[in-house]
Amino acid sequence: MTPTDVHAYMTHVGAAARQAAAVIAAAPTAQGLILPGGRWLSIHAVALLEAEFGKPVFLNLNSSLWAALRSAGRGLPVAGQGMLLVS
């Protein structure tokens, strides 16, 4: 990973955290956070956001993986990848 890649990653994670904080402030009874989009780097923000807010984070990637593993009848739980994949 180049320094430019690291900077882009940290900028993305920071933006996701700010967005999540705004959502939780506006809707403290929300049961989870949805971060739409297909950026692979978002998967690395899941554990940070879940630890910060205590709510599951849903991405296109982890939701699709959860559905595929569940349909196949195997592969769950997947430790270390967020609340959704351990359910």
N, C-alpha and C positions, 0 to 999 in steps of 0.2 A: 504494500500500500504506500503510495507516495504521500508526501506532506499535503499536497492539494487534495488527495482523496480523504485523508484524515480530517482536514478542515471541513470539507463538504459533509462528511459523516457527522461530525460534531455539530455543525450548523443545523443539519436535519434533525438530529436528536433533540437539540435545544428548542427548535421550532415545535416539534411534537410535544415536548413537555409544557411549553407555554400554551399551546392549544388545549392540551388536556386540563391544565390548571384553570383555564377560562371556562371550559365546559363544566367542570366540577363545581366551580364557584356559581355558575348559573343554574345548575341542576344537581344539588348535593345528594339527592335521592336516586340519582342515576345508578343503574345496576352494572354498568360497564362503559367502556370507551370504544368507539368505533373510529378507526383511522383509515379512511378509504384511500385507495391508490395502490399501485403495484410496485413501489420502490422496495427492493430487497433490503436496503439498509434499515428500513423500519422495523424489521424483525429484532434488531439489536436494541431497540428502544422499549420493547415489550416489558422485559423484566424490570427496567428502571421505572417505567410508568406505573406498573402494578405495585411495586414496592412503595412508591411515593403516595399513591392514592388508594391502595387496597382494593382495587376493582380490576376485573379482567379487561384486557385490551384485545380487541378484534381487528385483524387486518385481513385483506383479501387472501394473503398467503397462508396464515395460520388457520383461518376458517376453512379454506379449501382443503388443506392438509388434514384437518380434523374430520371433515366430512368423508374424505377418501379413506382414511384409516378406519373410521367407524363403519363405513359401508363394506369394507373388506373383512371386517370382524377381527382385526388385529392391529397391533402397533400402539395401542393406547394403554397406559399413559406414556407420554414422552416427557421425561423429567428435564427441567432446565429451560423449557421453551415457553413458559407462561402458564397461567391458570387454565386456559382453554384446553391445552393439550395434555393436561393431567386429569381432565374430567372424562 
